[in-house]
Amino acid sequence: MNRRIASVNQIQVNTVNFSGILSIGDTENSKQISRGIALQKEGSYFTKKDELFFEDFPLFKMEPKIVSNNNNVQMRTYQHDENIHVQRVKVVGVTTSSIMQIGSLRHLEAVAWLKHFRKLMD
């Protein structure tokens, strides 16, 4: 991989959370894994009986299907400038196994398991 210099004059990131990464500079490998259960409940009180556990759902026991990088794609790239110049980058949020990268990234593996429930009142 040909490495290029990334020049960013200004970056504004509002939020980074839940295994999100803001990386400035070159990175060899990045691996993010996130598991989450979201419960949206009608009404305002949560009790012990509202608790949910990863082991109760088969989704969280599944192994991700990793895409093979053994492809036979031939590619030629022509760069008119050895540097990448960007005036301004604005990001609302980086979250749940995602990455905002300024620089080179050789290998990325990101997996997120999320189960979302809505619990309505009777």
Steps between C-alpha positions, in 0.01 A plus 500: 500500500638838401487735794411863455514795735157619619486869582181620673481863609200464730306206643185523710365180660193535718492157671713185524348216707420126529827366357522767232852619416639833383844425360741765378812355343586173330360176640610148414199307638171599657249257649178619662241271657178618660200323651192684616143457610276804470170507686254778428220483755171683499474661842774645714617228741738209449505216750701178543245307291588728205862376497615321186811279471720415202494126574120493450528583129661277232602809303783570743642147463530527120841526337538772237547399137829658403532588132809352338750743355627239254364675194654532159421864437765683303512868579720786390493824691633830375543773757556851376631607837681292761302681771128515579390852596167559677390837635236389752334179624182507712379176663181467702591172669729198500343208683450123533804341337572779253809704430569853377849471354731776382802320362573155362324189625629165376250255654158561656267252668185642659206299634190617686215295640197703610158377609235769539172456692196720547294416806149647489261542789191274514 
